[in-house]
Structures are given as C-alpha cells and as structure tokens.
Amino acid sequence: MNLGPATPIFRIFDEERARDFYIRWLGFDLQFEHRFGPDMPLYLGLERDDFVLHLSEHYGDTTPGTRVRVRCEDLAALHAALAARPQKNLRLGSPQEQPWGDLQLTVLDPFGNRLTFYQEAI
C-alpha cells in the first residue's frame, strides 16, 4: 500500500487577509474555492510547486495555531523572494540553522498558523 502526500488544512477567519498572505505574498496559486451557498464559509485549495494547502473558514475543520513543515530546495532564494515584497504586520526573520543541520524559516500567518520552510542538511 502506497500513501500519497498529506494536505494540511489551516483555519482562516478573513478571506481578504488569507488571499493577500497566501496568494500575493507567499506566491500560491488558487486550485479551487468552494462555498455551500451565498454567505457560507469559504474553503480554498492552494498550491505552490508540489505543496498543496487547504484553507477553511468552517468552524470545526481545524484549529488556529497549526504548524506544518514544508521542504524547500533553496531556502535562501525563497527568503530573498519573500523579503523583496514586504508583508504587512509581519517581520520576516532569517533562516536559522538547526542543531541537526537543517536550515529553517518559520512564518506566521494572520490567523496564528505557522509554516516552517526547511532545507535539508547536505
């Protein structure tokens, strides 16, 4: 039996802020968006390269404060691209070397979720 990659789901509370953070700043592409009806909560599917992420306004889908680790082949290039387009209310840190040798860069979204991008030690 072969399992595929996981698709994390992050809880969001503001569609405009989510689109600004994930699409404009982080560079994700929109896969799909769904609402069961007018004025119903939003569910978005996003992708960037091989990473797929879902965002949900639905109560109970997930909790704020979720954290995922995302492998990145060139963390310095990702950091430079993000630093070139500042994000309101976020101070972008620098990649940090971990005791086991990986480089990591963690960003906090407007809803308390954390994405930790990492480059494996060579």
Contacts in CASP RR format, 6 or more apart in sequence:
PFRMAT RR
TARGET T0000
AUTHOR 0000-0000-0000
METHOD contacts of the structure
MODEL  1
MNLGPATPIFRIFDEERARDFYIRWLGFDLQFEHRFGPDMPLYLGLERDD
FVLHLSEHYGDTTPGTRVRVRCEDLAALHAALAARPQKNLRLGSPQEQPW
GDLQLTVLDPFGNRLTFYQEAI
5 50 0 8 1.000
5 52 0 8 1.000
7 52 0 8 1.000
7 53 0 8 1.000
7 54 0 8 1.000
8 53 0 8 1.000
8 54 0 8 1.000
8 66 0 8 1.000
8 68 0 8 1.000
9 53 0 8 1.000
9 54 0 8 1.000
9 55 0 8 1.000
9 56 0 8 1.000
9 61 0 8 1.000
9 62 0 8 1.000
9 66 0 8 1.000
10 53 0 8 1.000
10 54 0 8 1.000
10 55 0 8 1.000
10 56 0 8 1.000
10 62 0 8 1.000
10 66 0 8 1.000
10 109 0 8 1.000
10 111 0 8 1.000
10 113 0 8 1.000
11 55 0 8 1.000
11 56 0 8 1.000
11 57 0 8 1.000
11 60 0 8 1.000
11 61 0 8 1.000
11 62 0 8 1.000
11 63 0 8 1.000
11 64 0 8 1.000
11 65 0 8 1.000
11 66 0 8 1.000
11 111 0 8 1.000
11 113 0 8 1.000
12 18 0 8 1.000
12 42 0 8 1.000
12 55 0 8 1.000
12 56 0 8 1.000
12 57 0 8 1.000
12 109 0 8 1.000
12 110 0 8 1.000
12 111 0 8 1.000
13 57 0 8 1.000
13 64 0 8 1.000
13 111 0 8 1.000
14 110 0 8 1.000
14 111 0 8 1.000
15 42 0 8 1.000
15 57 0 8 1.000
17 110 0 8 1.000
17 111 0 8 1.000
18 44 0 8 1.000
18 55 0 8 1.000
18 109 0 8 1.000
18 110 0 8 1.000
18 111 0 8 1.000
20 88 0 8 1.000
21 87 0 8 1.000
21 109 0 8 1.000
21 110 0 8 1.000
22 28 0 8 1.000
22 46 0 8 1.000
22 53 0 8 1.000
22 55 0 8 1.000
22 109 0 8 1.000
23 29 0 8 1.000
23 30 0 8 1.000
23 46 0 8 1.000
24 85 0 8 1.000
25 82 0 8 1.000
25 85 0 8 1.000
25 87 0 8 1.000
26 48 0 8 1.000
26 82 0 8 1.000
26 107 0 8 1.000
26 115 0 8 1.000
27 48 0 8 1.000
28 46 0 8 1.000
28 47 0 8 1.000
28 48 0 8 1.000
28 53 0 8 1.000
29 46 0 8 1.000
29 47 0 8 1.000
29 48 0 8 1.000
30 44 0 8 1.000
30 45 0 8 1.000
30 46 0 8 1.000
31 44 0 8 1.000
31 45 0 8 1.000
31 46 0 8 1.000
31 47 0 8 1.000
31 52 0 8 1.000
32 44 0 8 1.000
32 45 0 8 1.000
33 42 0 8 1.000
33 43 0 8 1.000
33 44 0 8 1.000
33 45 0 8 1.000
34 42 0 8 1.000
34 43 0 8 1.000
34 44 0 8 1.000
35 41 0 8 1.000
35 42 0 8 1.000
35 43 0 8 1.000
41 56 0 8 1.000
41 57 0 8 1.000
41 58 0 8 1.000
41 59 0 8 1.000
42 55 0 8 1.000
42 56 0 8 1.000
42 57 0 8 1.000
43 54 0 8 1.000
43 55 0 8 1.000
43 56 0 8 1.000
43 57 0 8 1.000
43 58 0 8 1.000
43 61 0 8 1.000
44 54 0 8 1.000
44 55 0 8 1.000
44 56 0 8 1.000
45 52 0 8 1.000
45 53 0 8 1.000
45 54 0 8 1.000
45 55 0 8 1.000
46 52 0 8 1.000
46 53 0 8 1.000
46 54 0 8 1.000
46 55 0 8 1.000
47 53 0 8 1.000
51 70 0 8 1.000
53 68 0 8 1.000
56 62 0 8 1.000
64 111 0 8 1.000
64 112 0 8 1.000
64 113 0 8 1.000
65 111 0 8 1.000
65 112 0 8 1.000
65 113 0 8 1.000
65 114 0 8 1.000
66 113 0 8 1.000
66 114 0 8 1.000
67 113 0 8 1.000
67 114 0 8 1.000
67 115 0 8 1.000
67 116 0 8 1.000
68 114 0 8 1.000
68 115 0 8 1.000
68 116 0 8 1.000
69 116 0 8 1.000
69 117 0 8 1.000
69 118 0 8 1.000
70 115 0 8 1.000
70 116 0 8 1.000
70 117 0 8 1.000
70 118 0 8 1.000
71 117 0 8 1.000
71 118 0 8 1.000
71 119 0 8 1.000
71 120 0 8 1.000
72 78 0 8 1.000
72 105 0 8 1.000
72 117 0 8 1.000
72 118 0 8 1.000
72 119 0 8 1.000
73 119 0 8 1.000
74 119 0 8 1.000
75 95 0 8 1.000
75 103 0 8 1.000
75 104 0 8 1.000
75 105 0 8 1.000
75 117 0 8 1.000
75 118 0 8 1.000
75 119 0 8 1.000
76 95 0 8 1.000
78 105 0 8 1.000
78 117 0 8 1.000
79 92 0 8 1.000
79 94 0 8 1.000
79 95 0 8 1.000
79 105 0 8 1.000
82 92 0 8 1.000
82 107 0 8 1.000
83 92 0 8 1.000
86 92 0 8 1.000
89 110 0 8 1.000
90 107 0 8 1.000
90 108 0 8 1.000
92 107 0 8 1.000
93 105 0 8 1.000
94 105 0 8 1.000
95 103 0 8 1.000
95 104 0 8 1.000
95 105 0 8 1.000
95 119 0 8 1.000
96 103 0 8 1.000
96 104 0 8 1.000
96 105 0 8 1.000
97 103 0 8 1.000
98 104 0 8 1.000
98 118 0 8 1.000
100 121 0 8 1.000
101 121 0 8 1.000
102 118 0 8 1.000
102 119 0 8 1.000
102 120 0 8 1.000
102 121 0 8 1.000
103 118 0 8 1.000
103 119 0 8 1.000
103 121 0 8 1.000
104 116 0 8 1.000
104 117 0 8 1.000
104 118 0 8 1.000
105 116 0 8 1.000
105 117 0 8 1.000
105 118 0 8 1.000
106 114 0 8 1.000
106 115 0 8 1.000
106 116 0 8 1.000
106 117 0 8 1.000
107 114 0 8 1.000
107 115 0 8 1.000
107 117 0 8 1.000
108 114 0 8 1.000
109 115 0 8 1.000
END
